Amino acid sequence: MSVPQAEHKNIPLWFLAILTLSGTLAMHIFVPVLPLVGQYFQADLHEVQLTLSVYIIGLAIGQLFYGPLADSIGRRPVLLFGMLLYTFAGLGALYAVNLHMLIGMRFLQALGGCTGLLLGRAIVRDTSSGIETTKRLSLMNMMVMFGPGLAPIFGGFLASAAGWKSIFVA
């Protein structure tokens, strides 16, 4: 089932770029705090790195399900569910009492965050055609490419200013 174009026609490109970026932002912003997480939970760095591994796995697995689901029931409900899951899992990570809980919350956060990664681009394709689609996707991808470079800097700044858990509020 194709999603009607009118449903998403007025969504600004910057908003779609932020949606697309949100899925990977939570991974890149977390990298500079890995040693702090290890100290906090008194865990080996190899164990703490599982938070990144399960995040990447969650991003991959979620896309397998959300794509077909969004095609059948529409982009909006899938995107809303994903963003709610992303938000609540981030709060769960904020209040994690041990490393295992943090790893689980990071997996759930990735399952939610991948909806933005997947559906931001799909909405561009739904709402434009031909060369306009190419231009909009190129512009959006250009905006998104700054995330992996800037997120670790932002994560390090947040950790220095407010502690490593502050990245789950950002």
HUSUL-V149633 format. One record per residue. N is the residue number from 0. RES is the residue in three letters. SS is DSSP state (H for helix, E for strand, - for the rest). Layout:
N/RES/SS, N/RES/SS
//
This chain:
0/MET/-, 1/SER/-, 2/VAL/-, 3/PRO/-, 4/GLN/H, 5/ALA/H, 6/GLU/H, 7/HIS/-, 8/LYS/-, 9/ASN/-, 10/ILE/-, 11/PRO/-, 12/LEU/H, 13/TRP/H, 14/PHE/H, 15/LEU/H, 16/ALA/H, 17/ILE/H, 18/LEU/H, 19/THR/H, 20/LEU/H, 21/SER/H, 22/GLY/H, 23/THR/H, 24/LEU/H, 25/ALA/H, 26/MET/H, 27/HIS/H, 28/ILE/-, 29/PHE/-, 30/VAL/H, 31/PRO/H, 32/VAL/H, 33/LEU/H, 34/PRO/H, 35/LEU/H, 36/VAL/H, 37/GLY/H, 38/GLN/H, 39/TYR/H, 40/PHE/H, 41/GLN/-, 42/ALA/-, 43/ASP/-, 44/LEU/H, 45/HIS/H, 46/GLU/H, 47/VAL/H, 48/GLN/-, 49/LEU/H, 50/THR/H, 51/LEU/H, 52/SER/H, 53/VAL/H, 54/TYR/H, 55/ILE/H, 56/ILE/H, 57/GLY/H, 58/LEU/H, 59/ALA/H, 60/ILE/H, 61/GLY/H, 62/GLN/H, 63/LEU/H, 64/PHE/H, 65/TYR/H, 66/GLY/H, 67/PRO/H, 68/LEU/H, 69/ALA/H, 70/ASP/H, 71/SER/H, 72/ILE/H, 73/GLY/-, 74/ARG/H, 75/ARG/H, 76/PRO/H, 77/VAL/H, 78/LEU/H, 79/LEU/H, 80/PHE/H, 81/GLY/H, 82/MET/H, 83/LEU/H, 84/LEU/H, 85/TYR/H, 86/THR/H, 87/PHE/H, 88/ALA/H, 89/GLY/H, 90/LEU/H, 91/GLY/H, 92/ALA/H, 93/LEU/H, 94/TYR/-, 95/ALA/-, 96/VAL/-, 97/ASN/-, 98/LEU/H, 99/HIS/H, 100/MET/H, 101/LEU/H, 102/ILE/H, 103/GLY/H, 104/MET/H, 105/ARG/H, 106/PHE/H, 107/LEU/H, 108/GLN/H, 109/ALA/H, 110/LEU/H, 111/GLY/H, 112/GLY/H, 113/CYS/H, 114/THR/H, 115/GLY/H, 116/LEU/H, 117/LEU/H, 118/LEU/H, 119/GLY/H, 120/ARG/H, 121/ALA/H, 122/ILE/H, 123/VAL/H, 124/ARG/H, 125/ASP/H, 126/THR/H, 127/SER/-, 128/SER/-, 129/GLY/H, 130/ILE/H, 131/GLU/H, 132/THR/H, 133/THR/H, 134/LYS/H, 135/ARG/H, 136/LEU/H, 137/SER/H, 138/LEU/H, 139/MET/H, 140/ASN/H, 141/MET/H, 142/MET/H, 143/VAL/H, 144/MET/-, 145/PHE/-, 146/GLY/H, 147/PRO/H, 148/GLY/H, 149/LEU/H, 150/ALA/H, 151/PRO/H, 152/ILE/H, 153/PHE/H, 154/GLY/H, 155/GLY/H, 156/PHE/H, 157/LEU/H, 158/ALA/H, 159/SER/H, 160/ALA/H, 161/ALA/H, 162/GLY/-, 163/TRP/H, 164/LYS/H, 165/SER/H, 166/ILE/H, 167/PHE/H, 168/VAL/-, 169/ALA/-
//
